């Protein structure tokens, strides 16, 4: 009996539900960008200064290139969508 009620509860929880009507996600991406941008810049600056002070120029250059790539991916609006559409069209996949 307990097992049956547990299974029924799990099945009930697994059913898809409609999203709440009061949730507004407009501007969420802009909010997250504005929230994480200063944090990202501080972390990049600290790590870059560490590599410079320890005179590891090769790691410094690698880190700066990686940081720029990550910054472009996350902070240029719609870059992921545009890149995905370009890759899909290059592969011959039609999107509507």
trRosetta pair geometry for C-beta under 8 A, 3 or more apart (Angstrom, degrees):
i j d omega theta_ij theta_ji phi_ij phi_ji
1 4 5.7 -52 -149 32 29 113
1 5 6.6 24 155 -14 63 104
2 5 5.9 -57 -150 38 32 107
2 6 6.3 33 152 -20 66 106
3 6 5.6 -54 -147 36 32 112
3 7 6.3 31 155 -18 66 106
4 7 5.8 -55 -147 37 30 109
4 8 6.3 29 154 -17 64 107
5 8 5.6 -52 -144 38 33 113
5 9 6.3 37 154 -22 64 104
6 9 5.7 -55 -150 35 31 112
6 10 6.4 30 152 -18 65 105
7 10 5.7 -52 -146 36 33 111
7 11 6.3 32 155 -17 65 106
8 11 5.7 -54 -145 39 31 111
8 12 6.3 35 154 -22 63 106
9 12 5.6 -54 -148 35 30 113
9 13 6.4 27 154 -16 64 106
10 13 5.8 -57 -149 38 31 109
10 14 6.3 31 153 -23 65 109
11 14 5.6 -56 -144 34 32 113
11 15 7.1 48 154 -38 61 92
12 15 6.1 -39 -161 5 35 114
19 23 6.1 -84 161 42 109 132
20 23 5.0 95 76 -18 97 104
25 28 4.5 -32 -171 -21 77 134
27 30 5.0 -53 -161 44 67 115
27 31 5.8 73 140 -27 83 100
28 31 5.6 -55 -149 36 32 113
28 32 6.3 29 156 -16 67 106
29 32 5.9 -55 -147 38 30 108
29 33 6.3 32 154 -20 65 106
29 77 7.8 104 127 -123 134 84
30 33 5.7 -52 -146 36 32 112
30 34 6.3 25 158 -14 65 108
31 34 6.0 -60 -147 41 28 105
31 35 6.1 26 155 -20 65 112
32 35 5.5 -57 -142 38 31 112
32 36 6.0 6 168 1 69 113
33 36 6.6 -69 -136 49 22 91
33 37 5.8 38 165 -44 63 108
33 74 7.3 167 -110 149 89 87
33 75 5.9 120 -145 -120 114 73
34 37 6.0 -35 -131 13 25 119
35 39 7.6 2 141 2 61 119
36 39 5.2 -66 -153 48 52 115
36 40 5.6 57 150 -28 82 105
36 74 7.9 -66 98 153 132 138
37 40 5.7 -55 -144 35 28 113
37 41 6.4 25 159 -16 63 107
37 75 6.7 87 -102 -107 103 126
38 41 5.7 -56 -146 38 33 110
38 42 6.3 34 156 -21 66 105
39 42 5.9 -53 -148 34 30 110
39 43 6.5 26 157 -15 64 107
40 43 6.0 -59 -149 38 28 107
40 44 6.2 25 156 -16 65 110
40 70 7.9 -155 -157 119 126 116
40 71 7.0 141 148 -97 138 87
40 74 7.8 -172 -99 85 162 143
41 44 5.8 -55 -143 40 30 110
41 45 6.1 32 157 -21 65 109
42 45 5.7 -57 -147 37 28 112
42 46 6.3 25 158 -18 65 107
43 46 6.0 -55 -146 36 29 108
43 47 6.3 21 160 -11 65 110
44 47 6.2 -61 -145 42 27 105
44 48 6.0 26 158 -19 65 113
44 63 7.9 161 -148 153 77 103
44 67 4.7 104 -129 -146 122 143
44 71 8.0 4 -67 -58 158 119
45 48 5.8 -58 -142 39 26 110
45 49 6.2 25 159 -17 64 107
46 49 5.9 -56 -148 37 28 109
46 50 6.5 33 152 -23 62 105
47 50 5.5 -50 -151 32 34 116
47 51 6.6 31 153 -16 65 103
47 63 6.1 -142 129 -176 116 147
48 51 5.9 -54 -150 37 33 108
48 52 6.4 31 152 -18 65 107
48 60 6.3 82 -148 -146 69 89
48 63 6.3 -171 -90 107 72 128
48 64 6.4 70 -112 -76 117 89
48 67 7.6 -51 -60 -9 114 161
49 52 5.6 -55 -144 39 34 111
49 53 6.1 29 160 -16 68 108
50 53 6.1 -59 -143 39 26 105
50 54 6.3 9 162 -4 63 112
51 54 6.2 -64 -141 47 27 100
51 56 4.9 -89 -157 70 79 98
51 57 7.7 128 154 -91 100 22
51 59 5.1 -142 -136 98 124 100
51 60 3.8 165 127 -80 130 84
51 63 6.0 -178 -26 22 160 146
52 55 7.4 26 178 -78 33 37
52 57 8.0 55 -112 -93 56 62
52 60 5.8 84 -66 -108 66 144
56 59 4.2 -1 139 34 116 116
56 60 6.0 143 97 -26 70 88
57 60 5.3 -54 -146 35 33 119
57 61 6.4 32 157 -19 67 102
58 61 6.0 -54 -150 34 29 107
58 62 6.4 28 152 -15 63 108
59 62 5.5 -54 -145 40 34 113
59 63 6.0 36 155 -21 67 107
60 63 5.8 -57 -147 37 26 110
60 64 6.3 25 156 -19 64 107
61 64 5.8 -53 -145 35 30 110
61 65 6.4 31 156 -18 64 105
62 65 5.9 -57 -150 36 29 110
62 66 6.3 26 154 -15 64 109
63 66 5.7 -58 -147 41 31 110
63 67 6.0 32 155 -21 67 108
64 67 5.6 -52 -142 37 30 112
64 68 6.3 32 156 -20 64 104
65 68 5.9 -54 -149 35 29 110
65 69 6.5 29 153 -18 63 106
66 69 5.7 -55 -148 36 32 111
66 70 6.3 28 155 -15 66 106
67 70 5.8 -54 -145 40 31 109
67 71 6.1 34 154 -21 64 108
68 71 5.6 -55 -146 38 30 114
68 72 6.4 31 156 -20 64 104
69 72 5.9 -54 -149 34 29 109
69 73 6.4 28 155 -19 63 107
70 73 5.8 -55 -147 36 32 111
70 74 6.2 5 164 1 67 114
71 74 6.5 -72 -141 48 24 93
71 75 5.4 -22 -179 19 66 124
72 75 6.9 -70 -114 51 15 85
72 76 5.3 4 -168 -10 61 123
72 79 6.5 169 153 -147 77 172
73 76 7.4 -27 -95 32 6 97
73 79 6.1 -142 -135 95 38 134
73 80 6.8 62 -167 -68 80 92
76 79 4.1 66 88 -44 108 128
78 81 4.8 -55 -162 46 76 115
78 82 5.5 76 138 -24 91 102
79 82 5.9 -57 -143 41 30 108
79 83 6.0 29 159 -18 66 110
80 83 5.8 -56 -143 39 28 110
80 84 6.2 28 157 -20 63 108
81 84 5.8 -55 -146 36 28 110
81 85 6.4 25 157 -16 63 107
82 85 5.9 -56 -149 38 30 109
82 86 6.3 30 153 -20 65 108
83 86 5.7 -55 -146 37 32 112
83 87 6.3 30 156 -17 66 105
84 87 5.9 -53 -146 37 30 109
84 88 6.2 30 155 -19 64 108
85 88 5.6 -55 -144 39 31 112
85 89 6.2 26 158 -15 66 107
85 95 6.4 -105 -126 44 84 149
86 89 6.0 -56 -145 40 28 106
86 90 6.2 30 154 -20 63 108
87 90 5.6 -56 -147 37 30 113
87 91 6.4 21 156 -12 65 108
88 91 5.9 -62 -148 42 29 105
88 93 4.2 -79 -171 70 85 113
88 95 5.6 45 125 -30 150 121
89 92 7.5 51 -173 -75 33 19
89 93 7.1 -94 -73 59 29 67
89 95 7.7 -80 -62 14 81 102
